[in-house]
Amino acid sequence: MLMRWTIAGLAALAFGGLAAAPASAAPAGPGLAGVLAPEAPVTQVAQGCGPGFARGPYGGCRPIYGRRVFGPPRVYGRRCFIRPTPYGPRRVCRF
């Protein structure tokens, strides 16, 4: 019986401690309106990853793939190589 009262007392103490915790995530009041104004010295970044990167599905930074917007487009020629086959060497070309 004493063990049951001890556990109940500890649970009530833990609940009371959590209920009395300060609300740190309260909204900013009217006194901070000047700090949060658009003319405040704030540098905006792309999701906190820097230029050329964005957040992935699990929160990590990943490069943003796509066509480059500077310089001439890259043009590659055919890639050919010799591949051995059961019937002898054969030339294989990739485009």
C-alpha positions as CSV (number, residue, x, y, z in Angstrom):
1,M,0.0,0.0,0.0
2,L,2.9,2.3,0.8
3,M,4.4,1.7,-2.6
4,R,1.2,2.7,-4.4
5,W,1.0,6.0,-2.5
6,T,4.7,6.7,-3.3
7,I,4.2,6.1,-7.0
8,A,1.0,8.3,-7.0
9,G,2.9,11.0,-5.2
10,L,5.8,11.0,-7.6
11,A,3.4,11.1,-10.6
12,A,1.5,14.1,-9.1
13,L,4.8,15.9,-8.4
14,A,6.0,15.3,-12.0
15,F,2.7,16.5,-13.4
16,G,2.7,19.6,-11.2
17,G,6.3,20.4,-12.3
18,L,5.3,20.2,-15.9
19,A,2.2,22.2,-15.5
20,A,4.1,25.0,-13.7
21,A,6.8,25.3,-16.4
22,P,7.0,28.8,-18.1
23,A,5.5,29.2,-21.5
24,S,8.6,30.0,-23.6
25,A,6.8,29.8,-26.9
26,A,4.4,32.7,-26.2
27,P,3.7,35.1,-29.1
28,A,5.6,38.3,-29.2
29,G,3.8,41.3,-27.7
30,P,3.4,44.8,-29.2
31,G,6.6,45.9,-27.5
32,L,8.7,43.9,-30.1
33,A,7.0,45.4,-33.2
34,G,10.0,47.5,-34.0
35,V,12.4,44.6,-33.8
36,L,10.3,42.4,-36.1
37,A,9.7,45.1,-38.7
38,P,10.8,44.5,-42.4
39,E,13.5,47.1,-42.1
40,A,15.3,45.2,-39.4
41,P,18.8,43.9,-40.3
42,V,17.8,40.4,-41.2
43,T,19.5,38.2,-43.9
44,Q,17.1,35.7,-45.4
45,V,18.6,32.4,-46.5
46,A,17.1,29.5,-48.5
47,Q,15.8,27.3,-45.8
48,G,19.1,27.6,-43.8
49,C,21.1,25.6,-46.3
50,G,22.8,28.4,-48.3
51,P,22.8,29.2,-52.0
52,G,22.2,26.2,-54.3
53,F,20.8,24.0,-51.6
54,A,17.4,23.3,-50.1
55,R,15.9,21.0,-47.4
56,G,15.2,17.4,-48.4
57,P,12.3,15.2,-47.1
58,Y,14.2,14.3,-43.9
59,G,15.4,17.8,-43.1
60,G,19.0,17.5,-44.5
61,C,20.4,20.0,-47.0
62,R,20.5,18.7,-50.6
63,P,21.7,20.4,-53.8
64,I,19.0,22.0,-56.1
65,Y,19.4,20.2,-59.4
66,G,18.4,21.9,-62.6
67,R,19.7,23.6,-65.7
68,R,22.5,26.1,-65.1
69,V,21.4,29.6,-65.8
70,F,24.8,30.9,-66.6
71,G,27.3,30.1,-69.4
72,P,26.7,28.1,-72.6
73,P,25.0,24.8,-72.5
74,R,27.3,21.8,-72.2
75,V,27.5,19.5,-75.2
76,Y,29.0,16.1,-74.9
77,G,30.0,13.8,-77.7
78,R,29.3,10.1,-78.1
79,R,31.0,7.9,-75.5
80,C,32.2,4.8,-77.2
81,F,34.1,1.9,-75.8
82,I,35.0,-1.7,-76.6
83,R,33.0,-4.4,-74.7
84,P,34.0,-8.1,-74.8
85,T,31.2,-10.4,-75.8
86,P,31.0,-14.2,-76.4
87,Y,31.2,-13.5,-80.1
88,G,34.3,-11.2,-79.9
89,P,34.9,-7.6,-79.0
90,R,32.1,-5.1,-79.8
91,R,32.0,-1.4,-80.0
92,V,29.3,0.1,-77.7
93,C,28.3,3.8,-78.0
94,R,26.3,5.8,-75.4
95,F,24.6,9.1,-76.3
